[in-house]
Amino acid sequence: MATVSVAMIVKNEEKILDRCLDSLQGIYDELIIVDTGSVDNTKDIAHKYTDKVYDFEWCDDFSAARNYAFSKCTMDYIYTADADEVLDQENRVKFVNLMSVIDPEIEIVQMYYDNQLEHGTVYNFNKEYRAKLYKRERHFTFIEPVHEMVRLEPLVFDSDIAIKHMPLSLHSKRDFSIYKKEIERNGNLSKRLRAMYARELYVSGDDEDINEGAAYFYDALMNGALKDDEIKMAESIIAKSGRINNDLVKLMTMSLHNVADGKASSEVCYELGLYYMSISDYNEAFLWFYNAVYETEPELSIHVHTDWSLKNMADCMKELNDIDSYNQYMALYDEALKDQGEY
């Protein structure tokens, strides 16, 4: 049976760390917990479960902290866990069974990350695969019977194990500060981080965050640093900034650019709907919310394509005294919430 190290990085997780560690009982041979500066009882709780608790000076770099945690692991496989995750009994059994039969050539195991939409995270899927289990030592193997070559791509196994993501709160402010420092340090973000930054801004940024992010994306847009889908993403953030600042020129300019190629983003339609609601033009607002749901696709948030817009469509109908339509769209709104697991 393959052995497992659980590797965690934690900070101020006293409210949920017991819940997570109790749910992992029986799946690991070694528990590594790296604390990045807790000022609560997190480390005391960690010591109840393992003596392998280490300190790591936080440097605004999750990869550095993860790499340090990995460096302390000694088992065949490393399972990465976060304090806001829970593995229930059914999936603990699946995990143990998998480790009893796993092919040693498998280097990465993906597991379902579940319950995403219920807690307002920036992801657009309630359930999606994530790499969670890694072979600690990789052995290079030659493949092909002729013109042999070393296999470079890892062998990935998609399991049916599901992990519940159950955060008590979002960490957007912390993430925004890291994005800002990365921009100051390197002058830019990677394409992947730009997309994550935009999603977090749109879903959970306050007005100050949105305006700061809009300035970054506007400069990137004007400098030609963005391509294809990134342009739509940037236009959505800038349009939102225009709307919250009542800057009609910014809102309309970005919106017109966004719809000009016939592939408008749901986010821009949503922002236009909010603008027209703010001036009590409920017919026009309804039209844009309708477009957000039925005529476009989201770039940043599934909510503008579903429940947020449907709720506003219902509210528009109520303002227009169309109670039948109000009830119709409230029913669709309720169904969207059920689909997302929100009640």
KABELVEN-V917929 format. One record per pair of residues at least 4 apart in sequence whose ideal C-beta (glycine too) atoms are under 8 Angstrom apart, sorted by the first residue. I is the first residue (numbers start at 1). J is the second residue. D is the distance in whole Angstrom. If there is no record, write none. Layout:
i=I j=J d=D
i=I j=J d=D
This chain:
i=1 j=99 d=6
i=1 j=100 d=5
i=2 j=76 d=4
i=2 j=77 d=6
i=2 j=99 d=5
i=2 j=100 d=8
i=2 j=102 d=5
i=2 j=104 d=7
i=3 j=29 d=4
i=3 j=30 d=8
i=3 j=75 d=4
i=3 j=76 d=5
i=3 j=77 d=7
i=3 j=99 d=8
i=4 j=27 d=6
i=4 j=28 d=5
i=4 j=29 d=6
i=4 j=30 d=7
i=4 j=75 d=5
i=4 j=76 d=7
i=4 j=77 d=5
i=4 j=78 d=8
i=4 j=79 d=6
i=4 j=99 d=6
i=4 j=133 d=8
i=5 j=28 d=7
i=5 j=29 d=7
i=5 j=30 d=4
i=5 j=31 d=8
i=5 j=32 d=6
i=5 j=73 d=4
i=5 j=74 d=7
i=5 j=75 d=4
i=5 j=77 d=7
i=5 j=78 d=5
i=5 j=79 d=7
i=5 j=136 d=7
i=6 j=24 d=6
i=6 j=27 d=7
i=6 j=28 d=4
i=6 j=30 d=7
i=6 j=31 d=5
i=6 j=32 d=7
i=6 j=78 d=8
i=6 j=79 d=5
i=6 j=81 d=5
i=7 j=32 d=5
i=7 j=34 d=8
i=7 j=66 d=7
i=7 j=69 d=4
i=7 j=70 d=6
i=7 j=72 d=7
i=7 j=73 d=6
i=7 j=78 d=5
i=7 j=79 d=7
i=7 j=80 d=6
i=7 j=81 d=7
i=8 j=31 d=8
i=8 j=32 d=7
i=8 j=33 d=5
i=8 j=34 d=7
i=8 j=69 d=7
i=8 j=80 d=8
i=8 j=81 d=5
i=8 j=82 d=7
i=8 j=83 d=7
i=9 j=34 d=5
i=9 j=35 d=8
i=9 j=36 d=6
i=9 j=56 d=7
i=9 j=62 d=7
i=9 j=65 d=4
i=9 j=66 d=6
i=9 j=69 d=6
i=10 j=17 d=7
i=10 j=33 d=6
i=10 j=34 d=7
i=10 j=35 d=6
i=10 j=36 d=7
i=10 j=38 d=7
i=10 j=42 d=6
i=10 j=46 d=7
i=10 j=83 d=5
i=11 j=35 d=7
i=11 j=36 d=5
i=11 j=37 d=6
i=11 j=38 d=5
i=11 j=42 d=7
i=11 j=58 d=7
i=12 j=38 d=5
i=12 j=39 d=6
i=12 j=40 d=5
i=12 j=42 d=6
i=13 j=17 d=4
i=13 j=20 d=8
i=13 j=38 d=7
i=13 j=40 d=8
i=13 j=42 d=5
i=13 j=45 d=8
i=13 j=83 d=4
i=13 j=84 d=8
i=14 j=38 d=8
i=14 j=40 d=4
i=14 j=41 d=4
i=14 j=42 d=5
i=14 j=45 d=6
i=15 j=168 d=6
i=16 j=20 d=6
i=16 j=83 d=5
i=16 j=84 d=6
i=16 j=166 d=8
i=16 j=168 d=6
i=17 j=21 d=6
i=17 j=42 d=6
i=17 j=45 d=5
i=17 j=46 d=7
i=17 j=83 d=5
i=18 j=22 d=6
i=18 j=45 d=6
i=19 j=23 d=7
i=19 j=86 d=6
i=19 j=166 d=8
i=20 j=24 d=7
i=20 j=81 d=7
i=20 j=82 d=8
i=20 j=83 d=5
i=20 j=84 d=7
i=20 j=85 d=6
i=20 j=86 d=6
i=21 j=25 d=7
i=21 j=31 d=8
i=21 j=45 d=8
i=21 j=46 d=8
i=21 j=49 d=5
i=23 j=85 d=8
i=23 j=86 d=5
i=23 j=87 d=5
i=23 j=88 d=7
i=23 j=92 d=7
i=24 j=28 d=6
i=24 j=31 d=8
i=24 j=81 d=6
i=24 j=87 d=6
i=24 j=92 d=8
i=25 j=92 d=8
i=26 j=92 d=6
i=26 j=96 d=7
i=27 j=79 d=7
i=27 j=87 d=7
i=27 j=92 d=6
i=27 j=95 d=5
i=27 j=96 d=6
i=27 j=99 d=8
i=28 j=75 d=8
i=28 j=79 d=7
i=29 j=75 d=5
i=30 j=50 d=8
i=30 j=52 d=7
i=30 j=73 d=7
i=30 j=74 d=6
i=30 j=75 d=5
i=31 j=49 d=6
i=31 j=50 d=4
i=31 j=52 d=6
i=32 j=50 d=7
i=32 j=52 d=5
i=32 j=54 d=7
i=32 j=69 d=6
i=32 j=72 d=5
i=32 j=73 d=6
i=33 j=46 d=4
i=33 j=49 d=8
i=33 j=50 d=6
i=33 j=52 d=7
i=33 j=53 d=5
i=33 j=54 d=7
i=34 j=53 d=8
i=34 j=54 d=5
i=34 j=55 d=8
i=34 j=56 d=5
i=34 j=65 d=6
i=34 j=68 d=6
i=34 j=69 d=4
i=34 j=72 d=7
i=35 j=42 d=6
i=35 j=43 d=5
i=35 j=46 d=7
i=35 j=53 d=7
i=35 j=54 d=7
i=35 j=55 d=6
i=35 j=56 d=7
i=36 j=56 d=5
i=36 j=57 d=8
i=36 j=58 d=4
i=36 j=65 d=6
i=37 j=57 d=7
i=37 j=58 d=5
i=38 j=42 d=4
i=38 j=43 d=6
i=41 j=45 d=6
i=42 j=46 d=6
i=43 j=47 d=6
i=43 j=53 d=6
i=44 j=48 d=7
i=45 j=49 d=8
i=46 j=50 d=7
i=46 j=53 d=5
i=47 j=51 d=7
i=47 j=53 d=6
i=52 j=72 d=7
i=54 j=68 d=7
i=54 j=69 d=8
i=54 j=72 d=6
i=56 j=64 d=8
i=56 j=65 d=5
i=56 j=68 d=5
i=56 j=69 d=8
i=58 j=65 d=7
i=59 j=64 d=6
i=60 j=177 d=7
i=60 j=178 d=5
i=60 j=181 d=5
i=60 j=182 d=8
i=61 j=65 d=7
i=61 j=178 d=8
i=62 j=66 d=6
i=62 j=178 d=8
i=63 j=67 d=6
i=64 j=68 d=7
i=65 j=69 d=7
i=66 j=70 d=6
i=66 j=80 d=7
i=67 j=71 d=6
i=68 j=72 d=7
i=69 j=73 d=7
i=70 j=78 d=6
i=70 j=134 d=8
i=70 j=136 d=8
i=73 j=78 d=5
i=73 j=136 d=6
i=74 j=136 d=8
i=75 j=136 d=7
i=76 j=104 d=8
i=76 j=135 d=7
i=76 j=136 d=6
i=77 j=99 d=7
i=77 j=102 d=8
i=77 j=109 d=8
i=77 j=133 d=5
i=77 j=134 d=7
i=77 j=135 d=6
i=77 j=136 d=6
i=78 j=133 d=7
i=78 j=134 d=5
i=78 j=135 d=8
i=78 j=136 d=5
i=79 j=132 d=6
i=79 j=133 d=5
i=80 j=132 d=6
i=80 j=133 d=8
i=80 j=134 d=7
i=81 j=85 d=6
i=81 j=132 d=8
i=84 j=165 d=6
i=84 j=166 d=6
i=84 j=167 d=4
i=84 j=168 d=7
i=85 j=163 d=5
i=85 j=164 d=7
i=85 j=165 d=6
i=85 j=166 d=7
i=86 j=163 d=7
i=86 j=164 d=4
i=86 j=166 d=6
i=87 j=91 d=5
i=87 j=92 d=5
i=87 j=95 d=7
i=87 j=161 d=8
i=87 j=163 d=6
i=87 j=164 d=7
i=88 j=92 d=7
i=88 j=164 d=7
i=89 j=93 d=7
i=90 j=94 d=7
i=91 j=95 d=6
i=91 j=161 d=5
i=91 j=162 d=5
i=91 j=163 d=7
i=92 j=96 d=6
i=93 j=97 d=6
i=94 j=98 d=6
i=94 j=159 d=7
i=94 j=160 d=7
i=94 j=161 d=5
i=95 j=99 d=7
i=95 j=161 d=6
i=96 j=100 d=7
i=97 j=101 d=7
i=98 j=102 d=6
i=98 j=109 d=7
i=98 j=159 d=6
i=98 j=161 d=7
i=102 j=106 d=6
i=102 j=109 d=8
i=102 j=157 d=8
i=103 j=155 d=8
i=103 j=157 d=8
i=105 j=141 d=8
i=105 j=155 d=5
i=106 j=135 d=7
i=106 j=155 d=5
i=106 j=156 d=8
i=106 j=157 d=5
i=107 j=134 d=7
i=107 j=135 d=4
i=107 j=138 d=6
i=107 j=154 d=4
i=107 j=155 d=5
i=107 j=156 d=7
i=108 j=131 d=5
i=108 j=133 d=7
i=108 j=134 d=6
i=108 j=135 d=7
i=108 j=154 d=5
i=108 j=155 d=7
i=108 j=156 d=5
i=108 j=157 d=7
i=109 j=131 d=7
i=109 j=132 d=7
i=109 j=133 d=4
i=109 j=134 d=8
i=109 j=156 d=8
i=109 j=157 d=5
i=109 j=159 d=5
i=109 j=161 d=8
i=110 j=129 d=4
i=110 j=130 d=6
i=110 j=131 d=5
i=110 j=132 d=7
i=110 j=156 d=6
i=110 j=157 d=7
i=110 j=158 d=5
i=110 j=159 d=7
i=111 j=129 d=7
i=111 j=130 d=6
i=111 j=132 d=4
i=111 j=133 d=7
i=111 j=159 d=5
i=111 j=161 d=4
i=111 j=162 d=7
i=111 j=163 d=6
i=112 j=127 d=5
i=112 j=128 d=7
i=112 j=129 d=6
i=112 j=130 d=8
i=112 j=160 d=7
i=112 j=161 d=7
i=112 j=162 d=4
i=112 j=163 d=7
i=113 j=127 d=7
i=113 j=128 d=6
i=113 j=129 d=7
i=113 j=130 d=5
i=113 j=132 d=8
i=113 j=163 d=6
i=113 j=165 d=6
i=114 j=126 d=7
i=114 j=127 d=5
i=114 j=162 d=5
i=114 j=163 d=6
i=114 j=164 d=5
i=114 j=165 d=7
i=115 j=119 d=7
i=115 j=126 d=7
i=115 j=127 d=8
i=115 j=164 d=5
i=115 j=165 d=5
i=115 j=166 d=6
i=115 j=341 d=7
i=116 j=121 d=5
i=116 j=123 d=5
i=116 j=125 d=6
i=116 j=126 d=5
i=116 j=127 d=7
i=116 j=128 d=7
i=116 j=165 d=6
i=117 j=121 d=7
i=117 j=123 d=8
i=117 j=125 d=8
i=117 j=126 d=5
i=117 j=302 d=7
i=117 j=340 d=4
i=117 j=341 d=6
i=117 j=342 d=7
i=118 j=126 d=7
i=118 j=340 d=7
i=118 j=341 d=5
i=118 j=342 d=6
i=119 j=165 d=7
i=119 j=166 d=7
i=119 j=167 d=5
i=119 j=170 d=8
i=120 j=170 d=6
i=120 j=203 d=7
i=120 j=204 d=7
i=121 j=165 d=7
i=121 j=167 d=7
i=121 j=170 d=7
i=121 j=203 d=8
i=122 j=196 d=7
i=122 j=199 d=4
i=122 j=200 d=5
i=122 j=203 d=5
i=122 j=204 d=7
i=122 j=301 d=8
i=123 j=128 d=7
i=123 j=199 d=8
i=124 j=298 d=7
i=124 j=301 d=7
i=124 j=302 d=4
i=125 j=302 d=8
i=126 j=340 d=6
i=126 j=341 d=6
i=127 j=162 d=7
i=129 j=158 d=6
i=131 j=156 d=7
i=132 j=161 d=8
i=132 j=163 d=7
i=138 j=154 d=7
i=140 j=150 d=5
i=140 j=151 d=7
i=141 j=150 d=7
i=141 j=151 d=5
i=142 j=148 d=5
i=142 j=149 d=7
i=142 j=150 d=6
i=142 j=151 d=8
i=143 j=148 d=7
i=143 j=149 d=6
i=143 j=150 d=8
i=143 j=151 d=5
i=144 j=148 d=5
i=144 j=149 d=6
i=151 j=155 d=8
i=167 j=171 d=8
i=170 j=204 d=5
i=171 j=175 d=6
i=172 j=176 d=6
i=172 j=200 d=5
i=172 j=204 d=4
i=172 j=205 d=7
i=172 j=209 d=7
i=173 j=177 d=7
i=173 j=209 d=8
i=174 j=178 d=7
i=175 j=179 d=6
i=175 j=196 d=8
i=175 j=197 d=8
i=175 j=200 d=6
i=176 j=180 d=6
i=176 j=197 d=8
i=176 j=200 d=7
i=176 j=201 d=8
i=176 j=205 d=7
i=176 j=209 d=6
i=176 j=212 d=8
i=176 j=213 d=8
i=177 j=181 d=6
i=178 j=182 d=6
i=179 j=183 d=6
i=179 j=189 d=6
i=179 j=193 d=7
i=179 j=197 d=5
i=180 j=184 d=6
i=180 j=212 d=7
i=181 j=185 d=6
i=182 j=186 d=6
i=182 j=189 d=6
i=182 j=193 d=7
i=183 j=187 d=7
i=183 j=188 d=7
i=183 j=189 d=6
i=183 j=216 d=6
i=188 j=220 d=8
i=188 j=225 d=7
i=189 j=193 d=4
i=189 j=194 d=5
i=189 j=197 d=6
i=190 j=194 d=7
i=191 j=195 d=7
i=191 j=230 d=7
i=192 j=196 d=7
i=193 j=197 d=6
i=194 j=198 d=6
i=194 j=220 d=8
i=194 j=226 d=8
i=194 j=230 d=6
i=194 j=233 d=8
i=195 j=199 d=6
i=195 j=230 d=7
i=195 j=233 d=7
i=196 j=200 d=6
i=197 j=201 d=6
i=197 j=213 d=7
i=197 j=216 d=8
i=198 j=202 d=6
i=198 j=213 d=7
i=198 j=217 d=7
i=198 j=233 d=5
i=198 j=234 d=7
i=198 j=236 d=7
i=198 j=237 d=6
i=198 j=299 d=8
i=198 j=300 d=6
i=199 j=203 d=6
i=199 j=300 d=5
i=199 j=301 d=7
i=200 j=204 d=6
i=200 j=205 d=7
i=201 j=205 d=4
i=201 j=209 d=6
i=201 j=210 d=6
i=201 j=213 d=4
i=201 j=237 d=6
i=202 j=236 d=7
i=202 j=237 d=6
i=202 j=240 d=7
i=202 j=267 d=7
i=202 j=300 d=4
i=202 j=301 d=5
i=203 j=300 d=7
i=203 j=301 d=5
i=203 j=303 d=7
i=205 j=209 d=3
i=205 j=210 d=5
i=205 j=213 d=6
i=206 j=210 d=7
i=207 j=211 d=6
i=207 j=244 d=5
i=207 j=245 d=8
i=208 j=212 d=6
i=209 j=213 d=6
i=210 j=214 d=6
i=210 j=237 d=7
i=210 j=240 d=6
i=210 j=241 d=5
i=210 j=244 d=6
i=211 j=215 d=7
i=211 j=241 d=5
i=211 j=244 d=8
i=211 j=245 d=7
i=212 j=216 d=7
i=213 j=217 d=6
i=213 j=237 d=6
i=213 j=241 d=8
i=214 j=218 d=6
i=214 j=237 d=5
i=214 j=238 d=5
i=214 j=240 d=7
i=214 j=241 d=4
i=215 j=219 d=7
i=216 j=220 d=6
i=217 j=221 d=6
i=217 j=226 d=8
i=217 j=233 d=8
i=217 j=234 d=4
i=217 j=237 d=5
i=217 j=238 d=6
i=218 j=222 d=6
i=218 j=234 d=7
i=218 j=238 d=6
i=219 j=223 d=6
i=220 j=225 d=4
i=220 j=226 d=5
i=220 j=234 d=7
i=221 j=225 d=8
i=221 j=226 d=6
i=221 j=231 d=7
i=221 j=234 d=5
i=221 j=235 d=8
i=221 j=238 d=7
i=226 j=230 d=4
i=226 j=231 d=5
i=226 j=233 d=8
i=226 j=234 d=6
i=227 j=231 d=7
i=229 j=233 d=6
i=229 j=299 d=7
i=230 j=234 d=6
i=231 j=235 d=6
i=232 j=236 d=7
i=232 j=258 d=6
i=232 j=263 d=8
i=232 j=265 d=5
i=232 j=299 d=5
i=233 j=237 d=7
i=233 j=265 d=8
i=233 j=299 d=5
i=233 j=300 d=6
i=234 j=238 d=6
i=235 j=239 d=6
i=235 j=254 d=5
i=235 j=255 d=8
i=235 j=257 d=6
i=235 j=258 d=4
i=235 j=265 d=7
i=235 j=268 d=6
i=236 j=240 d=7
i=236 j=254 d=8
i=236 j=258 d=7
i=236 j=265 d=5
i=236 j=267 d=4
i=236 j=268 d=6
i=236 j=271 d=7
i=236 j=299 d=6
i=236 j=300 d=6
i=237 j=241 d=7
i=237 j=300 d=8
i=238 j=242 d=6
i=238 j=250 d=6
i=238 j=254 d=5
i=239 j=243 d=6
i=239 j=250 d=7
i=239 j=251 d=5
i=239 j=254 d=4
i=239 j=255 d=5
i=239 j=258 d=7
i=239 j=267 d=7
i=239 j=268 d=5
i=239 j=271 d=5
i=239 j=272 d=8
i=240 j=244 d=6
i=240 j=267 d=7
i=240 j=271 d=5
i=241 j=245 d=6
i=241 j=247 d=7
i=241 j=250 d=7
i=242 j=247 d=4
i=242 j=248 d=7
i=242 j=249 d=7
i=242 j=250 d=3
i=242 j=251 d=3
i=242 j=252 d=8
i=242 j=253 d=8
i=242 j=254 d=6
i=242 j=271 d=8
i=243 j=247 d=8
i=243 j=251 d=5
i=243 j=271 d=5
i=243 j=274 d=6
i=243 j=275 d=5
i=245 j=250 d=7
i=247 j=251 d=6
i=248 j=252 d=6
i=248 j=275 d=8
i=249 j=253 d=6
i=250 j=254 d=6
i=251 j=255 d=6
i=251 j=271 d=7
i=251 j=272 d=8
i=251 j=275 d=6
i=252 j=256 d=6
i=253 j=257 d=7
i=254 j=258 d=6
i=254 j=268 d=7
i=255 j=259 d=6
i=255 j=268 d=5
i=255 j=271 d=7
i=255 j=272 d=6
i=256 j=260 d=6
i=258 j=264 d=5
i=258 j=265 d=6
i=258 j=268 d=4
i=259 j=264 d=4
i=259 j=268 d=7
i=263 j=296 d=8
i=264 j=268 d=6
i=264 j=269 d=6
i=264 j=291 d=7
i=264 j=295 d=8
i=264 j=296 d=5
i=265 j=269 d=7
i=265 j=296 d=6
i=265 j=297 d=7
i=265 j=298 d=7
i=265 j=299 d=5
i=265 j=300 d=8
i=266 j=270 d=6
i=266 j=291 d=8
i=266 j=292 d=4
i=266 j=293 d=8
i=266 j=296 d=4
i=266 j=297 d=6
i=266 j=298 d=4
i=266 j=299 d=7
i=266 j=304 d=5
i=266 j=305 d=5
i=266 j=309 d=7
i=267 j=271 d=6
i=267 j=292 d=8
i=267 j=298 d=6
i=267 j=299 d=6
i=267 j=300 d=6
i=267 j=301 d=7
i=267 j=304 d=5
i=268 j=272 d=7
i=269 j=273 d=6
i=269 j=288 d=5
i=269 j=289 d=7
i=269 j=291 d=4
i=269 j=292 d=4
i=269 j=295 d=8
i=269 j=296 d=6
i=269 j=304 d=8
i=269 j=309 d=8
i=270 j=274 d=7
i=270 j=288 d=7
i=270 j=289 d=7
i=270 j=292 d=5
i=270 j=304 d=4
i=270 j=308 d=7
i=270 j=309 d=6
i=271 j=275 d=6
i=272 j=276 d=6
i=272 j=288 d=4
i=273 j=277 d=6
i=273 j=285 d=5
i=273 j=286 d=8
i=273 j=287 d=8
i=273 j=288 d=4
i=273 j=289 d=4
i=273 j=292 d=6
i=273 j=309 d=7
i=273 j=312 d=6
i=274 j=278 d=6
i=274 j=285 d=8
i=274 j=312 d=7
i=275 j=279 d=7
i=275 j=285 d=8
i=276 j=281 d=4
i=276 j=282 d=7
i=276 j=284 d=4
i=276 j=285 d=4
i=276 j=288 d=6
i=277 j=281 d=8
i=277 j=282 d=7
i=277 j=285 d=4
i=277 j=312 d=7
i=277 j=315 d=8
i=277 j=316 d=7
i=280 j=319 d=8
i=281 j=285 d=6
i=282 j=286 d=6
i=282 j=316 d=4
i=282 j=319 d=5
i=282 j=320 d=5
i=283 j=287 d=7
i=283 j=316 d=8
i=283 j=320 d=7
i=284 j=288 d=7
i=285 j=289 d=6
i=285 j=312 d=7
i=285 j=316 d=5
i=286 j=290 d=6
i=286 j=313 d=6
i=286 j=316 d=4
i=286 j=317 d=7
i=286 j=320 d=8
i=287 j=291 d=7
i=288 j=292 d=7
i=289 j=293 d=7
i=289 j=309 d=4
i=289 j=310 d=8
i=289 j=312 d=5
i=289 j=313 d=5
i=289 j=316 d=7
i=290 j=294 d=6
i=290 j=295 d=7
i=290 j=309 d=8
i=290 j=313 d=6
i=291 j=295 d=4
i=291 j=296 d=6
i=292 j=296 d=6
i=292 j=304 d=5
i=292 j=305 d=6
i=292 j=309 d=4
i=293 j=305 d=6
i=293 j=306 d=7
i=293 j=309 d=5
i=293 j=310 d=6
i=293 j=313 d=7
i=296 j=305 d=7
i=297 j=305 d=7
i=298 j=302 d=6
i=298 j=304 d=6
i=298 j=305 d=4
i=300 j=304 d=8
i=301 j=305 d=8
i=301 j=308 d=8
i=302 j=306 d=6
i=302 j=340 d=8
i=303 j=307 d=6
i=303 j=308 d=4
i=304 j=308 d=5
i=304 j=309 d=6
i=305 j=309 d=7
i=306 j=310 d=6
i=306 j=336 d=4
i=306 j=339 d=8
i=306 j=340 d=7
i=307 j=311 d=6
i=307 j=333 d=6
i=307 j=336 d=4
i=307 j=337 d=6
i=307 j=340 d=7
i=307 j=342 d=8
i=308 j=312 d=7
i=309 j=313 d=6
i=310 j=314 d=7
i=310 j=329 d=6
i=310 j=332 d=5
i=310 j=333 d=4
i=310 j=336 d=6
i=311 j=315 d=6
i=311 j=329 d=8
i=311 j=330 d=8
i=311 j=333 d=5
i=312 j=316 d=6
i=313 j=317 d=7
i=313 j=329 d=5
i=314 j=318 d=6
i=314 j=325 d=8
i=314 j=326 d=5
i=314 j=328 d=8
i=314 j=329 d=4
i=314 j=330 d=5
i=314 j=333 d=6
i=315 j=319 d=7
i=315 j=326 d=8
i=316 j=320 d=6
i=317 j=322 d=4
i=317 j=323 d=8
i=317 j=325 d=4
i=317 j=326 d=4
i=317 j=328 d=8
i=317 j=329 d=6
i=318 j=322 d=8
i=318 j=323 d=7
i=318 j=326 d=5
i=322 j=326 d=6
i=323 j=327 d=6
i=324 j=328 d=6
i=325 j=329 d=6
i=326 j=330 d=6
i=327 j=331 d=6
i=328 j=332 d=7
i=329 j=333 d=6
i=330 j=334 d=6
i=331 j=335 d=6
i=332 j=336 d=6
i=333 j=337 d=7
i=334 j=338 d=7
i=335 j=339 d=6
i=336 j=340 d=7
i=337 j=342 d=4
i=337 j=343 d=6
i=338 j=342 d=7
i=338 j=343 d=7
